[in-house]
Amino acid sequence: MENWREHVGVPEIRYLEDLRSVLRDRECSCSGPAYSMYRDVAASPSDRVWMASLGIRFDITCIPPAIVCGEHVKTKGHYHPKNAAGAGYPEIYQVFEGKAHYLLQARDLSEVFLVEAMPGDTVVVPPGFGHVTINPERGELVMANLVSAEFSSEYGFYEAHRGAAYYELSDGTLEKNPEYPLVPEPVRVPAAGFLPGSPFRGPIYDLVKERDLRLWCLNHPERFLEFFTRAG
Protein backbone atom coordinates (compact mmCIF):
# COMPACT_ATOMS: atom_id res chain seq x y z
CA MET A 1 0.00 0.00 0.00
CA GLU A 2 1.54 3.30 -1.10
CA ASN A 3 1.42 6.17 1.39
CA TRP A 4 0.12 3.81 4.05
CA ARG A 5 0.65 6.37 6.79
CA GLU A 6 -2.24 8.38 5.33
CA HIS A 7 -4.64 5.53 6.06
CA VAL A 8 -3.85 4.58 9.65
CA GLY A 9 -5.27 5.77 12.91
CA VAL A 10 -4.09 5.28 16.48
CA PRO A 11 -1.86 2.24 16.85
CA GLU A 12 -2.05 -0.50 19.42
CA ILE A 13 1.27 -0.50 21.31
CA ARG A 14 3.06 -3.62 22.48
CA TYR A 15 5.33 -2.78 25.40
CA LEU A 16 8.62 -4.38 26.36
CA GLU A 17 7.02 -5.33 29.65
CA ASP A 18 4.60 -7.50 27.64
CA LEU A 19 7.55 -9.42 26.18
CA ARG A 20 9.26 -10.41 29.43
CA SER A 21 7.65 -13.85 29.46
CA VAL A 22 9.25 -14.73 26.09
CA LEU A 23 12.76 -13.33 26.55
CA ARG A 24 15.95 -15.36 26.87
CA ASP A 25 17.07 -13.36 29.90
CA ARG A 26 14.73 -14.36 32.73
CA GLU A 27 15.89 -11.39 34.79
CA CYS A 28 15.61 -8.83 32.00
CA SER A 29 14.56 -5.42 33.24
CA CYS A 30 13.02 -3.56 30.33
CA SER A 31 10.28 -1.02 29.82
CA GLY A 32 8.82 1.26 27.18
CA PRO A 33 7.25 0.69 23.75
CA ALA A 34 8.49 -2.26 21.69
CA TYR A 35 6.40 -1.96 18.50
CA SER A 36 3.20 -0.49 17.07
CA MET A 37 0.33 -2.32 15.37
CA TYR A 38 -2.25 -0.67 13.12
CA ARG A 39 -5.28 -2.92 12.77
CA ASP A 40 -7.87 -3.08 9.99
CA VAL A 41 -6.17 -0.64 7.61
CA ALA A 42 -7.85 0.15 4.29
CA ALA A 43 -7.17 2.63 1.50
CA SER A 44 -10.90 3.25 0.96
CA PRO A 45 -14.23 2.45 2.61
CA SER A 46 -15.09 0.09 -0.25
CA ASP A 47 -11.87 -1.86 0.33
CA ARG A 48 -12.73 -2.24 4.00
CA VAL A 49 -16.25 -3.42 3.16
CA TRP A 50 -14.88 -5.99 0.70
CA MET A 51 -12.38 -7.34 3.22
CA ALA A 52 -15.11 -7.57 5.83
CA SER A 53 -17.23 -9.57 3.39
CA LEU A 54 -14.42 -12.14 3.22
CA GLY A 55 -13.78 -12.03 6.95
CA ILE A 56 -10.21 -10.75 6.58
CA ARG A 57 -8.24 -7.66 7.54
CA PHE A 58 -5.07 -5.79 6.56
CA ASP A 59 -2.69 -4.69 9.32
CA ILE A 60 0.61 -2.82 9.49
CA THR A 61 3.26 -3.31 12.18
CA CYS A 62 6.25 -1.04 12.86
CA ILE A 63 9.17 -2.45 14.86
CA PRO A 64 11.94 0.04 15.67
CA PRO A 65 15.47 -1.36 16.03
CA ALA A 66 16.49 -2.38 19.53
CA ILE A 67 18.57 -4.84 21.51
CA VAL A 68 16.54 -6.19 24.42
CA CYS A 69 18.76 -7.82 27.03
CA GLY A 70 20.99 -9.37 24.37
CA GLU A 71 18.30 -10.21 21.79
CA HIS A 72 17.15 -8.43 18.68
CA VAL A 73 13.71 -6.96 19.30
CA LYS A 74 10.90 -9.31 18.31
CA THR A 75 7.17 -9.84 18.45
CA LYS A 76 5.72 -11.96 21.23
CA GLY A 77 4.95 -14.97 19.05
CA HIS A 78 1.73 -16.90 18.66
CA TYR A 79 -0.09 -19.76 16.98
CA HIS A 80 -3.37 -19.56 15.09
CA PRO A 81 -6.23 -21.88 16.01
CA LYS A 82 -7.89 -24.29 13.60
CA ASN A 83 -10.97 -23.40 11.57
CA ALA A 84 -14.17 -25.43 11.48
CA ALA A 85 -12.64 -27.79 8.92
CA GLY A 86 -9.70 -28.53 11.21
CA ALA A 87 -7.10 -26.51 9.29
CA GLY A 88 -4.97 -23.84 10.92
CA TYR A 89 -5.43 -20.28 9.72
CA PRO A 90 -2.52 -19.01 7.55
CA GLU A 91 -1.24 -15.44 7.24
CA ILE A 92 0.41 -13.38 4.48
CA TYR A 93 3.18 -10.91 5.35
CA GLN A 94 5.06 -8.38 3.27
CA VAL A 95 8.03 -6.24 4.26
CA PHE A 96 7.64 -2.56 3.36
CA GLU A 97 10.81 -1.19 4.98
CA GLY A 98 13.81 -2.76 6.68
CA LYS A 99 14.56 -6.47 7.02
CA ALA A 100 12.59 -9.18 8.78
CA HIS A 101 13.41 -12.59 10.15
CA TYR A 102 10.28 -14.73 10.48
CA LEU A 103 10.97 -17.57 12.91
CA LEU A 104 8.37 -20.22 12.14
CA GLN A 105 7.83 -23.45 14.06
CA ALA A 106 5.39 -26.27 13.42
CA ARG A 107 2.90 -26.87 16.19
CA ASP A 108 4.31 -30.40 16.68
CA LEU A 109 7.85 -28.89 16.65
CA SER A 110 8.91 -31.13 13.77
CA GLU A 111 10.12 -28.18 11.67
CA VAL A 112 11.67 -24.79 12.38
CA PHE A 113 12.42 -22.18 9.71
CA LEU A 114 14.11 -18.80 9.80
CA VAL A 115 12.72 -17.00 6.75
CA GLU A 116 14.70 -13.92 5.74
CA ALA A 117 12.72 -11.15 4.03
CA MET A 118 13.74 -7.86 2.47
CA PRO A 119 11.58 -4.92 1.26
CA GLY A 120 8.99 -6.18 -1.20
CA ASP A 121 9.32 -9.81 -0.13
CA THR A 122 6.20 -11.77 0.74
CA VAL A 123 6.14 -14.52 3.34
CA VAL A 124 3.17 -16.84 3.89
CA VAL A 125 2.86 -18.47 7.30
CA PRO A 126 1.41 -21.91 6.51
CA PRO A 127 -1.41 -23.53 8.48
CA GLY A 128 -0.18 -25.02 11.74
CA PHE A 129 2.90 -22.84 12.20
CA GLY A 130 3.55 -20.48 15.07
CA HIS A 131 5.58 -17.39 14.29
CA VAL A 132 7.76 -14.66 15.75
CA THR A 133 8.96 -11.65 13.76
CA ILE A 134 12.45 -10.33 14.53
CA ASN A 135 13.99 -7.03 13.47
CA PRO A 136 17.69 -7.93 12.99
CA GLU A 137 18.79 -4.58 11.57
CA ARG A 138 19.56 -1.05 12.76
CA GLY A 139 16.63 0.50 10.90
CA GLU A 140 12.90 0.31 11.49
CA LEU A 141 11.03 -2.73 10.20
CA VAL A 142 7.65 -1.91 8.66
CA MET A 143 5.55 -4.84 7.50
CA ALA A 144 1.98 -5.52 6.47
CA ASN A 145 -0.14 -8.61 6.85
CA LEU A 146 -3.36 -10.05 5.52
CA VAL A 147 -5.07 -12.41 7.93
CA SER A 148 -8.46 -13.79 8.87
CA ALA A 149 -10.52 -11.61 11.19
CA GLU A 150 -12.40 -14.62 12.52
CA PHE A 151 -10.06 -15.82 15.27
CA SER A 152 -7.93 -14.66 18.18
CA SER A 153 -4.22 -15.48 18.29
CA GLU A 154 -2.98 -18.02 20.84
CA TYR A 155 -0.02 -16.78 22.92
CA GLY A 156 -0.12 -19.35 25.70
CA PHE A 157 2.35 -21.86 24.25
CA TYR A 158 5.02 -19.19 23.71
CA GLU A 159 4.47 -17.77 27.18
CA ALA A 160 4.68 -21.20 28.81
CA HIS A 161 7.91 -22.03 26.93
CA ARG A 162 9.65 -18.68 27.43
CA GLY A 163 9.40 -17.83 23.75
CA ALA A 164 10.11 -19.61 20.50
CA ALA A 165 12.40 -22.61 20.05
CA TYR A 166 15.33 -20.29 19.29
CA TYR A 167 16.45 -16.82 20.31
CA GLU A 168 18.21 -14.52 17.85
CA LEU A 169 21.00 -12.80 19.78
CA SER A 170 22.43 -9.36 19.13
CA ASP A 171 25.38 -10.86 17.19
CA GLY A 172 23.01 -12.66 14.82
CA THR A 173 23.49 -16.15 16.23
CA LEU A 174 20.56 -18.40 17.05
CA GLU A 175 20.53 -19.96 20.50
CA LYS A 176 18.30 -22.90 21.34
CA ASN A 177 15.69 -22.25 24.01
CA PRO A 178 16.29 -24.80 26.81
CA GLU A 179 12.55 -25.08 27.37
CA TYR A 180 12.45 -27.11 24.11
CA PRO A 181 14.37 -30.34 24.73
CA LEU A 182 13.81 -31.81 21.25
CA VAL A 183 13.59 -29.50 18.25
CA PRO A 184 15.40 -29.63 14.90
CA GLU A 185 17.98 -27.11 13.81
CA PRO A 186 16.35 -24.13 12.11
CA VAL A 187 16.46 -24.08 8.33
CA ARG A 188 17.45 -20.67 6.99
CA VAL A 189 15.68 -19.84 3.76
CA PRO A 190 15.07 -16.66 1.75
CA ALA A 191 11.49 -15.54 1.41
CA ALA A 192 11.29 -16.47 -2.28
CA GLY A 193 12.32 -20.06 -1.56
CA PHE A 194 10.11 -20.86 1.40
CA LEU A 195 6.75 -21.70 -0.20
CA PRO A 196 7.37 -22.37 -3.88
CA GLY A 197 3.66 -23.09 -4.42
CA SER A 198 2.49 -19.73 -3.10
CA PRO A 199 0.86 -17.48 -5.73
CA PHE A 200 1.32 -14.39 -3.56
CA ARG A 201 4.15 -12.31 -4.98
CA GLY A 202 4.31 -8.57 -5.34
CA PRO A 203 2.35 -5.94 -3.38
CA ILE A 204 -0.15 -7.75 -1.20
CA TYR A 205 -2.55 -4.83 -0.99
CA ASP A 206 -3.07 -5.25 -4.74
CA LEU A 207 -4.92 -8.45 -3.83
CA VAL A 208 -7.47 -6.26 -2.06
CA LYS A 209 -7.68 -3.63 -4.79
CA GLU A 210 -8.16 -6.34 -7.42
CA ARG A 211 -10.73 -8.20 -5.29
CA ASP A 212 -8.65 -11.37 -5.59
CA LEU A 213 -10.77 -14.26 -4.34
CA ARG A 214 -7.69 -16.38 -3.69
CA LEU A 215 -7.71 -14.57 -0.34
CA TRP A 216 -10.44 -17.02 0.62
CA CYS A 217 -7.46 -19.19 1.57
CA LEU A 218 -7.06 -17.12 4.74
CA ASN A 219 -10.25 -18.61 6.14
CA HIS A 220 -10.41 -21.85 4.11
CA PRO A 221 -6.83 -23.08 3.63
CA GLU A 222 -8.03 -26.66 3.22
CA ARG A 223 -9.38 -25.63 -0.22
CA PHE A 224 -6.01 -24.23 -1.34
CA LEU A 225 -3.45 -26.78 -0.16
CA GLU A 226 -1.25 -26.15 -3.20
CA PHE A 227 -0.52 -22.67 -1.86
CA PHE A 228 1.22 -24.05 1.24
CA THR A 229 3.76 -26.57 -0.07
CA ARG A 230 6.83 -26.03 2.11
CA ALA A 231 10.47 -25.87 1.12
CA GLY A 232 12.41 -29.12 1.28
C-alpha positions in Angstrom: 0.0 0.0 0.0 1.5 3.3 -1.1 1.4 6.2 1.4 0.1 3.8 4.0 0.7 6.4 6.8 -2.2 8.4 5.3 -4.6 5.5 6.1 -3.8 4.6 9.6 -5.3 5.8 12.9 -4.1 5.3 16.5 -1.9 2.2 16.8 -2.0 -0.5 19.4 1.3 -0.5 21.3 3.1 -3.6 22.5 5.3 -2.8 25.4 8.6 -4.4 26.4 7.0 -5.3 29.7 4.6 -7.5 27.6 7.6 -9.4 26.2 9.3 -10.4 29.4 7.6 -13.9 29.5 9.2 -14.7 26.1 12.8 -13.3 26.6 16.0 -15.4 26.9 17.1 -13.4 29.9 14.7 -14.4 32.7 15.9 -11.4 34.8 15.6 -8.8 32.0 14.6 -5.4 33.2 13.0 -3.6 30.3 10.3 -1.0 29.8 8.8 1.3 27.2 7.3 0.7 23.8 8.5 -2.3 21.7 6.4 -2.0 18.5 3.2 -0.5 17.1 0.3 -2.3 15.4 -2.2 -0.7 13.1 -5.3 -2.9 12.8 -7.9 -3.1 10.0 -6.2 -0.6 7.6 -7.8 0.2 4.3 -7.2 2.6 1.5 -10.9 3.3 1.0 -14.2 2.5 2.6 -15.1 0.1 -0.3 -11.9 -1.9 0.3 -12.7 -2.2 4.0 -16.2 -3.4 3.2 -14.9 -6.0 0.7 -12.4 -7.3 3.2 -15.1 -7.6 5.8 -17.2 -9.6 3.4 -14.4 -12.1 3.2 -13.8 -12.0 7.0 -10.2 -10.7 6.6 -8.2 -7.7 7.5 -5.1 -5.8 6.6 -2.7 -4.7 9.3 0.6 -2.8 9.5 3.3 -3.3 12.2 6.2 -1.0 12.9 9.2 -2.5 14.9 11.9 0.0 15.7 15.5 -1.4 16.0 16.5 -2.4 19.5 18.6 -4.8 21.5 16.5 -6.2 24.4 18.8 -7.8 27.0 21.0 -9.4 24.4 18.3 -10.2 21.8 17.2 -8.4 18.7 13.7 -7.0 19.3 10.9 -9.3 18.3 7.2 -9.8 18.5 5.7 -12.0 21.2 5.0 -15.0 19.1 1.7 -16.9 18.7 -0.1 -19.8 17.0 -3.4 -19.6 15.1 -6.2 -21.9 16.0 -7.9 -24.3 13.6 -11.0 -23.4 11.6 -14.2 -25.4 11.5 -12.6 -27.8 8.9 -9.7 -28.5 11.2 -7.1 -26.5 9.3 -5.0 -23.8 10.9 -5.4 -20.3 9.7 -2.5 -19.0 7.6 -1.2 -15.4 7.2 0.4 -13.4 4.5 3.2 -10.9 5.4 5.1 -8.4 3.3 8.0 -6.2 4.3 7.6 -2.6 3.4 10.8 -1.2 5.0 13.8 -2.8 6.7 14.6 -6.5 7.0 12.6 -9.2 8.8 13.4 -12.6 10.1 10.3 -14.7 10.5 11.0 -17.6 12.9 8.4 -20.2 12.1 7.8 -23.5 14.1 5.4 -26.3 13.4 2.9 -26.9 16.2 4.3 -30.4 16.7 7.9 -28.9 16.6 8.9 -31.1 13.8 10.1 -28.2 11.7 11.7 -24.8 12.4 12.4 -22.2 9.7 14.1 -18.8 9.8 12.7 -17.0 6.8 14.7 -13.9 5.7 12.7 -11.2 4.0 13.7 -7.9 2.5 11.6 -4.9 1.3 9.0 -6.2 -1.2 9.3 -9.8 -0.1 6.2 -11.8 0.7 6.1 -14.5 3.3 3.2 -16.8 3.9 2.9 -18.5 7.3 1.4 -21.9 6.5 -1.4 -23.5 8.5 -0.2 -25.0 11.7 2.9 -22.8 12.2 3.6 -20.5 15.1 5.6 -17.4 14.3 7.8 -14.7 15.7 9.0 -11.6 13.8 12.4 -10.3 14.5 14.0 -7.0 13.5 17.7 -7.9 13.0 18.8 -4.6 11.6 19.6 -1.0 12.8 16.6 0.5 10.9 12.9 0.3 11.5 11.0 -2.7 10.2 7.6 -1.9 8.7 5.6 -4.8 7.5 2.0 -5.5 6.5 -0.1 -8.6 6.9 -3.4 -10.0 5.5 -5.1 -12.4 7.9 -8.5 -13.8 8.9 -10.5 -11.6 11.2 -12.4 -14.6 12.5 -10.1 -15.8 15.3 -7.9 -14.7 18.2 -4.2 -15.5 18.3 -3.0 -18.0 20.8 0.0 -16.8 22.9 -0.1 -19.4 25.7 2.4 -21.9 24.2 5.0 -19.2 23.7 4.5 -17.8 27.2 4.7 -21.2 28.8 7.9 -22.0 26.9 9.7 -18.7 27.4 9.4 -17.8 23.8 10.1 -19.6 20.5 12.4 -22.6 20.1 15.3 -20.3 19.3 16.4 -16.8 20.3 18.2 -14.5 17.8 21.0 -12.8 19.8 22.4 -9.4 19.1 25.4 -10.9 17.2 23.0 -12.7 14.8 23.5 -16.2 16.2 20.6 -18.4 17.0 20.5 -20.0 20.5 18.3 -22.9 21.3 15.7 -22.3 24.0 16.3 -24.8 26.8 12.5 -25.1 27.4 12.5 -27.1 24.1 14.4 -30.3 24.7 13.8 -31.8 21.3 13.6 -29.5 18.3 15.4 -29.6 14.9 18.0 -27.1 13.8 16.4 -24.1 12.1 16.5 -24.1 8.3 17.5 -20.7 7.0 15.7 -19.8 3.8 15.1 -16.7 1.8 11.5 -15.5 1.4 11.3 -16.5 -2.3 12.3 -20.1 -1.6 10.1 -20.9 1.4 6.8 -21.7 -0.2 7.4 -22.4 -3.9 3.7 -23.1 -4.4 2.5 -19.7 -3.1 0.9 -17.5 -5.7 1.3 -14.4 -3.6 4.2 -12.3 -5.0 4.3 -8.6 -5.3 2.4 -5.9 -3.4 -0.2 -7.8 -1.2 -2.6 -4.8 -1.0 -3.1 -5.2 -4.7 -4.9 -8.4 -3.8 -7.5 -6.3 -2.1 -7.7 -3.6 -4.8 -8.2 -6.3 -7.4 -10.7 -8.2 -5.3 -8.6 -11.4 -5.6 -10.8 -14.3 -4.3 -7.7 -16.4 -3.7 -7.7 -14.6 -0.3 -10.4 -17.0 0.6 -7.5 -19.2 1.6 -7.1 -17.1 4.7 -10.3 -18.6 6.1 -10.4 -21.9 4.1 -6.8 -23.1 3.6 -8.0 -26.7 3.2 -9.4 -25.6 -0.2 -6.0 -24.2 -1.3 -3.5 -26.8 -0.2 -1.3 -26.2 -3.2 -0.5 -22.7 -1.9 1.2 -24.1 1.2 3.8 -26.6 -0.1 6.8 -26.0 2.1 10.5 -25.9 1.1 12.4 -29.1 1.3 
